[in-house]
């Protein structure tokens, strides 16, 4: 009964022990990173993969932004970043993927990005209003944010509340792309 705030926070975050289940052939067939992201990503962009985990989307993002682009793979858990580091070690992708460890209550980036991917992660954030403010501060004027949430963890009412927090931070929902087994929205700066 005496769980601390830290224990509760840890229970919200996807455990690193489940990292291998996040990157499977079956999932790639159902949720192809390239198919999901190609409409929004161009060569030369700087992209933030927020809550990157073991890099399910990161590597495809790196191929889409090309050698002139950059992907910032950000995660709270060092063990997730370590798994991604091992995937890209001694490949050409090391040049365009920057690993960034987030702090407990903030991303902590100072550079501007063209696109933010927040796939199955927003529901893990205790203070979504502050997160959206920080995302707006790092997003370039013409930038976009793709938010996707799992419907089993995030009921429609909670997703609507998340979009409202984004609106209050200055975002406007631009479209609702169809992504298998996801509640999804593209946000743009207002």
CORUR-V626898 format. One line per field, one symbol per residue. ss: DSSP state (h for helix, s for strand, l for the rest). phi: phi as a letter, one per 30 degrees, with the letter a starting at -180 (. if undefined). A space follows every 50 residues. Layout:
ss->???
phi->???
This chain:
ss->llllhhhhhhhhlllhhhhhhhllhhhhhhllhhhhhllllllllsssss lllllllhhhhhhhhllllssssssllhhhhhhhhhhhlllhhhhlssss slllllllllllsssssssllhhhlllhhhhhhhhhhhsssssssssssl lllllhhhhhhhhhhhhhllssssslllllllsssssssl
phi->.cddeddddddddededcedddbbddddddbdedddcedccbejdcbccd idhdjeceddeddddiddcaccccadceddddddeddceibddedcccdb cddebadiccddbcabcbchbeddcdcdededdddddcddecdbbccbbd ddcbdeddddddddddeddjcbdcabddbehbcbbccbdd
